């Protein structure tokens, strides 16, 4: 993947980010979100981000093929050193190392921004994601049983963490 660049997201990436996020929502493998996003909504979302909650994109051959973000975990002051994260990869680019490059960069950014820990909630059935998280040193903390309902079915989510220090 020598042609792959990971860089900070720009306002002009809003459309690609919306498209990729919507694929993740439609595929039902990575999120409990069910409402599709619009490019305008994603541009507003990008504009609202603070320095400690960056959004990055993976770009190949001039096209955004994935994105990731560090997100607030909890608004309480005691959680200022914990971040949640998101990673989404365009359907045609999944399984090609894009997620690994994005998550590696998010872990680096987390350390640079003073986070002590990154956390995630994922579907245990997302085998690609689970392999990636384990490969990069995330450990399972537990499982939320029947955490959400998708298409009339209860789904579990697995909780994982990685200490950065």
N, C-alpha and C positions, 0 to 999 in steps of 0.2 A: 504494500500500500504506500509506495513511495510518493505517489501523486496526491496523497491525502494531507490536508492541512487542518489543524485544529486552531481556531481563532475565536476571539470574542465576537458575540453576535452583534449585528448592526440592525438598525430599524428596518432596512430593506430586506432583512431575512425573515420578516414576519410571515410572509406568505408561505415560504418553504417550511417554517416551523409549524404553522397551522396544518399544512398538508400532512406532514410526518406525524404530528400529534394525533390528527384525525385517523390516520391509519392504525395507530396504536389503540385508539378508542374502539374503532370498528372491529379490529382483530380479536379483541377481548383476551389478550394475553399479558397485558402489562399494567392495566389501570382499572380502578373502579369507576373512573369518570365515564359518563355516558353522553354528555352534551358535546357535540362537535363545536370546534372553534372556527372563528373567521380570521382572515388575515388582519383586519382592523383590530379585533380584540387582542390578537397576539402582539401587534405593534404597540398597543396601549400597555399590555403586560410588560413588554420589554422596556418601555419608557418608565415604568413604575419601579423597576428593579433598583435596589441600592447596591453600593459597592461590595458589601459582604455577601450578596446574593447574585453572583454573576451568571450569565447565560453564555454558553459557548456553542459553536457549531463545528461540525466536521464537513469540510468542503473537498470534493473530488471533481476534477475536470471542470471547474467553474460552477459546480452545483452543490448546494447544501444537501448532504445525504444523512445527516444525523444532528442531534442537538442534545445538550445536557445543561442542567442548572443546579446550583446550590440554593436550597430553599430554607426559609425559617422553619425550625422544628416546633417551637412553642413561643408565644409572646412573652412569657415570664422571664425576667432578668436572669434568673439562675440558669436558663437554657441558652444563654448567649454563645456558648462554646460548643453547641451541638447544631449540626445542619443535616437536614434531609436532602436527598438529591433525586433528580429525574434524569433519565436517559431514554431517548427514542431514536430508532434508526429506520430509515426509509426501507420499505419492504424488499426492494431489489438489492439492497446492500447488506441485509442482515447476514450474519455468519461469516463476515469478511474482516473482522477485527475492528470495525468502527466503534462498537460499544466499548471495547477494551481501551482504545485510544482516548475516547471521551472520559471514561471513568478514571483512567490513570491521570488525566489532566485535572479532573475535579478533585481527586485526592491531593494532588500537588497544590491546587488553589486553596483547598481547605486548610492545609498546613500554613501556607503563606498568609492566609487571612486570620490566623489565630484560632481556628477551631481545634477542639480537643478530640472530637468524635464526629463521624458521619454515620447516619442511620438510614435504613430503608425498610419499606414494606413492599413485598412482592408476592406474586402468585407462586406457590410451590410447584405448579405445573409449568412454569416458564423455565424450561430446562436450559435454554441458552443463557438467560439472565442469571439463573442460579449458579451455573458453572462459572460465569464471569465473576460474580461476587466472591465465590469461594477462592478462585484463582488469585484475586487481588487482596485476599486476607480478611474478608468479612466473615464474622462468625454468627451462627444462629443463636438468637436470644429466646425465641419462642414462636408460637403460632397463635394467631387470633382465629378462632373457629367461627365460621359463618359471619365474617366481618362485613360483608356486603352482599347485595343481591344483584346479579346480572342475568338478564333474560329469564327471570323467574326462578333462578337457582341461587342458593346460598353458596358463597365461595370463601375459602380460607385465605389468609395472607400470612406469610412468614416474616418475622421481624429479624433483621440482622444489623450488626454494628461493626465498626472498625475504629479503634483508637489510633489517633494520628501521632501521638507523642511517644 
